[in-house]
Amino acid sequence: MFNLDNIMHLSAFVSIVFLITGFIMYKFPPKKINYLYGYRTNASMKSQERWDFSQKYSSIQMMFTAIKLFILSLILPWFNESFKTNIFLQIVIVIVAVGFMFYKIEKAIKINFPNE
């Protein structure tokens, strides 16, 4: 049964999913550009070289983001006891973390492939 108390650990759950996904993508990156599996953006799909770089870099960034989210999930409940505020903060933190992760990956692609 769904229990609202389980949502209190949203960022911990997301961090575990990110860690597993990042590890799988690192160990088994997609070999060819595709629309099904891997880090798929316009920038990453422009060439095979970009694709290979973005798969490895994004998997590493996903694992780093997972570790940061997990640490935050351990610290956050100590600072706020309000259930609604805690949920709101966890959702905001996850959204910001994912946005920042995409920003870092796209920036790294532009830096490593400036002439393409």
Secondary structure in CASP SS format (residue, H / E / C, confidence):
PFRMAT SS
TARGET T0000
AUTHOR 0000-0000-0000
METHOD secondary structure of the structure
MODEL  1
M C 1.00
F C 1.00
N C 1.00
L H 1.00
D H 1.00
N H 1.00
I H 1.00
M H 1.00
H H 1.00
L H 1.00
S H 1.00
A H 1.00
F H 1.00
V H 1.00
S H 1.00
I H 1.00
V H 1.00
F H 1.00
L H 1.00
I H 1.00
T H 1.00
G H 1.00
F H 1.00
I H 1.00
M H 1.00
Y H 1.00
K H 1.00
F C 1.00
P C 1.00
P C 1.00
K C 1.00
K C 1.00
I C 1.00
N C 1.00
Y C 1.00
L C 1.00
Y C 1.00
G C 1.00
Y C 1.00
R C 1.00
T C 1.00
N C 1.00
A C 1.00
S C 1.00
M C 1.00
K C 1.00
S C 1.00
Q H 1.00
E H 1.00
R H 1.00
W H 1.00
D H 1.00
F H 1.00
S H 1.00
Q H 1.00
K H 1.00
Y H 1.00
S H 1.00
S H 1.00
I H 1.00
Q H 1.00
M H 1.00
M H 1.00
F H 1.00
T H 1.00
A H 1.00
I H 1.00
K H 1.00
L H 1.00
F H 1.00
I H 1.00
L H 1.00
S H 1.00
L H 1.00
I H 1.00
L H 1.00
P H 1.00
W H 1.00
F H 1.00
N C 1.00
E C 1.00
S C 1.00
F H 1.00
K H 1.00
T H 1.00
N H 1.00
I H 1.00
F H 1.00
L H 1.00
Q H 1.00
I H 1.00
V H 1.00
I H 1.00
V H 1.00
I H 1.00
V H 1.00
A H 1.00
V H 1.00
G H 1.00
F H 1.00
M H 1.00
F H 1.00
Y H 1.00
K H 1.00
I H 1.00
E H 1.00
K H 1.00
A H 1.00
I H 1.00
K H 1.00
I H 1.00
N H 1.00
F C 1.00
P C 1.00
N C 1.00
E C 1.00
END
